Structure formats: structure tokens, C-alpha cells
């Protein structure tokens, strides 16, 4: 056997051996780092990607109360201001995970900032845990059937047929007011303010509309099913098992308190539209993304079922680019031309991004990157660093 042939066989053996090794899962408070080359990345190209991200910090005010007022207050005259906590965010920061190891880190990644609508993905995952445990028999069941007497979320004729599936996909068209916010006040539809309260009604399931009031309806309905605070469920059943920190918090609104089984509980919000929501750092977001990179399994334990993930990743009939909230899909590579069609992002205002790429074994967390083409350009530069 000549030397080149022997080297080829040794390389093939090493590759097979590496593939047979059990996946790495970072323990609480630690995550192994690796030189880019050790995880199949071109160091210079990865550094170029990080530099690009650092040069594209979102120019909006870092004070999130001011940023929210400027973003939604101008477009929504009935915005009404914040009713939940906000904060002052860190500059742009993020992580690149390849083959389970940290290949790049920049900025203040331990700052527990508002995650905005990434909270929706945590919320729908908590609903998924209820489904796994039989608290919700089928996502096609009417949500009204799980509500106790006195909870009027779904008693109106228009709302009565709404299913969990429709709430999860933002196609419920739920009509009403929750926590002082009418459904039409969020991203109002109509030519004049007089049109907004008289918006056209759509049959539940037939029309997609991104709407935080309806997401908050889902959160309150899930609280009625769990009969426990959702942050407590999330911590015990998901965040502690994946080794998340103790720094994250999930808030509701000043007025979103209910009495349930004789105890006062806060119904959390599914985003930061009016303040509140999930305050979390980049490391815990990375763990959450890494859990889904491994199909809901962590260190031999199936935390989120594969069946639930398949449902969450399935395109909705009213929006092919959206699965469950907030699973943003990439059919035809329209949303992210630089990324594989199979990739998924969890997205929040600002922009807060968890990017999951099964084809390239990559998880990226990038926080506060500028709106527009910057996200696609940045992801493209990271993927350009992947060695063939």
C-alpha cells in the first residue's frame, strides 16, 4: 500500500470515528470553545463575518422604551404605551456554534436583554410540552373546550371555533381586548383610524396576521391549562435540563395578573410590543437553539418531542414562511437567500435572531443587528467560512 492510499484510509477512519462520537452538550455555566479550523471553519472568513456584524449594530435607540415608542407608537396611534418592563440593551453581540463548540463570540453576550418576539418561540414550546403530556389532546381541538367557567376568551361567536393550531400559527383572527389592548390596535389594518376598530373579520385559520394581542391570548389560555406560572414550567421542564443560567426572566404586564386555584399568577407576554416578555442573554438563547439543532434531545433526554418539532416546522396553510410562532421558515430561500432552504430562524424585534442550520451543523445567535439585508449578509459570510 502506498503512502497516499494509507493517508486516505486513515482520514476516512478518523472521519468515521468522529461521526461515531456522542454529541457534546455543554454543562451548566460552561461551553467548550474551539479554534475555527478545529470545527471546519476558515478563521479569516469567520473573523470577516464577525466584523461585519459588529459594523451593523442597529442604530435605533438602545433604550427599549424609546425604541418601542418610535417603532410602534408612530404607526399605531392607539399603541397606548408600555405596560410591562423594558430596559437599555447592550451593543450588538453574538455567538457562532459549529459542531457543538463555540467558534466565535463578540460583545456582551451575558447581558440579559429583552428578546422581544423570540419569547413567542418559548411560549409555543411550553404549549408543546402541554401537548406532549396530554394536557392538550390535539392542537386541532377548540381552545374554548379547555377553558374553565368564568374565562371568556373564546365565548364570543367569532372566537368560539378557534383551535390551538390557529393560535400557534397566528391565524386565529381572535377579536377582543386583552390587558387593555384591543386586537386591532396592534399593526392596525385600514386606511383611516376610523376603519381600525371595524376591521374585516376572517374565518379562524384562513388569514395570517402577526399580532401580539392574540399571542397573549395564547399565553393566558396556556396558563389556564397548566394552572402554574409559565416561567416556572419553562424553568423546570426545559431551561434547567439544558443547563441555562439563572439570569433569564419572563415578564407579563402590570395588569396581567389573574387568580387561579386561589393563587395570584401573572400571565406572561409573548413579546415586547408593550414591554415585558423574555429577558435573556445570548448564551441561554444559544442553548435553546442547540436543543432544536439536536431535534429536541439533550444529553440523551428527549425534552421536546420530534413530533412537536415537525409540527412547528411545517409551513402554515395561510403563510408558507411561518410555522408555529416564531418559527420562520426559508422556503425557496426567499427570506434568507444565503442560507439553506431547511434552515430556521427564531426572530425578535431589534433584531434578535437564533439561526438553526442542520445541514451545516451551525447555531448562530446575533442580537441587535440592523434591519434590512444585514442579517442575510452576515449569515452568508458565516456560511462562506464553512470548509467543504
Secondary structure in CASP SS format (residue, H / E / C, confidence):
PFRMAT SS
TARGET T0000
AUTHOR 0000-0000-0000
METHOD secondary structure of the structure
MODEL  1
X C 1.00
X C 1.00
X H 1.00
X H 1.00
X H 1.00
X H 1.00
X H 1.00
X H 1.00
X H 1.00
X H 1.00
X H 1.00
X H 1.00
X H 1.00
X H 1.00
X H 1.00
X H 1.00
X H 1.00
X H 1.00
X H 1.00
X H 1.00
X C 1.00
X C 1.00
X C 1.00
X C 1.00
X C 1.00
X C 1.00
X C 1.00
X C 1.00
X C 1.00
X C 1.00
X C 1.00
X C 1.00
X E 1.00
X C 1.00
X C 1.00
X H 1.00
X H 1.00
X H 1.00
X H 1.00
X C 1.00
X E 1.00
X C 1.00
X H 1.00
X H 1.00
X H 1.00
X H 1.00
X H 1.00
X H 1.00
X H 1.00
X H 1.00
X H 1.00
X H 1.00
X H 1.00
X H 1.00
X C 1.00
X C 1.00
X E 1.00
X C 1.00
X C 1.00
X C 1.00
X C 1.00
X C 1.00
X E 1.00
X H 1.00
X H 1.00
X H 1.00
X H 1.00
X H 1.00
X H 1.00
X H 1.00
X H 1.00
X H 1.00
X H 1.00
X C 1.00
X C 1.00
X C 1.00
X C 1.00
X C 1.00
X C 1.00
X C 1.00
X C 1.00
X C 1.00
X C 1.00
X C 1.00
X C 1.00
X C 1.00
X C 1.00
X E 1.00
X C 1.00
X C 1.00
X C 1.00
X C 1.00
X E 1.00
X E 1.00
X E 1.00
X E 1.00
X E 1.00
X E 1.00
X C 1.00
X C 1.00
X E 1.00
X E 1.00
X E 1.00
X E 1.00
X E 1.00
X E 1.00
X C 1.00
X C 1.00
X C 1.00
X C 1.00
X C 1.00
X C 1.00
X E 1.00
X E 1.00
X C 1.00
X C 1.00
X C 1.00
X H 1.00
X H 1.00
X H 1.00
X H 1.00
X H 1.00
X H 1.00
X H 1.00
X H 1.00
X H 1.00
X H 1.00
X H 1.00
X H 1.00
X H 1.00
X H 1.00
X H 1.00
X C 1.00
X C 1.00
X C 1.00
X C 1.00
X C 1.00
X C 1.00
X C 1.00
X C 1.00
X C 1.00
X E 1.00
X H 1.00
X H 1.00
X H 1.00
X H 1.00
X C 1.00
X C 1.00
X C 1.00
X C 1.00
X C 1.00
X C 1.00
X C 1.00
X C 1.00
X C 1.00
X C 1.00
X H 1.00
X H 1.00
X H 1.00
X H 1.00
X C 1.00
X C 1.00
X E 1.00
X H 1.00
X H 1.00
X H 1.00
X H 1.00
X H 1.00
X C 1.00
X C 1.00
X C 1.00
X C 1.00
X C 1.00
X C 1.00
X C 1.00
X C 1.00
X E 1.00
X E 1.00
X C 1.00
X C 1.00
X E 1.00
X E 1.00
X H 1.00
X H 1.00
X H 1.00
X C 1.00
X C 1.00
X C 1.00
X C 1.00
X C 1.00
X C 1.00
X C 1.00
X H 1.00
X H 1.00
X H 1.00
X H 1.00
X C 1.00
X C 1.00
X C 1.00
X C 1.00
X C 1.00
X C 1.00
X C 1.00
X C 1.00
X C 1.00
X C 1.00
X C 1.00
X C 1.00
X C 1.00
X C 1.00
X C 1.00
X H 1.00
X H 1.00
X H 1.00
X H 1.00
X H 1.00
X H 1.00
X H 1.00
X H 1.00
X H 1.00
X H 1.00
X H 1.00
X H 1.00
X H 1.00
X H 1.00
X H 1.00
X C 1.00
X C 1.00
X C 1.00
X H 1.00
X H 1.00
X H 1.00
X H 1.00
X H 1.00
X H 1.00
X H 1.00
X H 1.00
X H 1.00
X H 1.00
X C 1.00
X C 1.00
X C 1.00
X C 1.00
X C 1.00
X C 1.00
X C 1.00
X C 1.00
X C 1.00
X E 1.00
X E 1.00
X E 1.00
X E 1.00
X E 1.00
X E 1.00
X E 1.00
X E 1.00
X E 1.00
X E 1.00
X E 1.00
X E 1.00
X C 1.00
X C 1.00
X E 1.00
X E 1.00
X E 1.00
X E 1.00
X E 1.00
X E 1.00
X C 1.00
X C 1.00
X C 1.00
X C 1.00
X C 1.00
X C 1.00
X C 1.00
X C 1.00
X E 1.00
X E 1.00
X E 1.00
X E 1.00
X C 1.00
X H 1.00
X H 1.00
X H 1.00
X H 1.00
X H 1.00
X H 1.00
X H 1.00
X H 1.00
X H 1.00
X H 1.00
X H 1.00
X H 1.00
X C 1.00
X C 1.00
X C 1.00
X E 1.00
X E 1.00
X C 1.00
X C 1.00
X E 1.00
X E 1.00
X C 1.00
X C 1.00
X C 1.00
X H 1.00
X H 1.00
X H 1.00
X H 1.00
X H 1.00
X H 1.00
X H 1.00
X H 1.00
X C 1.00
X C 1.00
X E 1.00
X C 1.00
X C 1.00
X E 1.00
X C 1.00
X C 1.00
X E 1.00
X C 1.00
X C 1.00
X C 1.00
X C 1.00
X E 1.00
X E 1.00
X C 1.00
X C 1.00
X H 1.00
X H 1.00
X H 1.00
X C 1.00
X C 1.00
X C 1.00
X C 1.00
X C 1.00
X C 1.00
X C 1.00
X C 1.00
X C 1.00
X C 1.00
X E 1.00
X E 1.00
X E 1.00
X E 1.00
X E 1.00
X C 1.00
X C 1.00
X C 1.00
X E 1.00
X E 1.00
X E 1.00
X E 1.00
X E 1.00
X E 1.00
X C 1.00
X C 1.00
X C 1.00
X C 1.00
X E 1.00
X E 1.00
X E 1.00
X E 1.00
X E 1.00
X E 1.00
X C 1.00
X E 1.00
X C 1.00
X C 1.00
X C 1.00
X C 1.00
X H 1.00
X H 1.00
X H 1.00
X H 1.00
X H 1.00
X H 1.00
X H 1.00
X H 1.00
X H 1.00
X H 1.00
X H 1.00
X C 1.00
X E 1.00
X C 1.00
X C 1.00
END
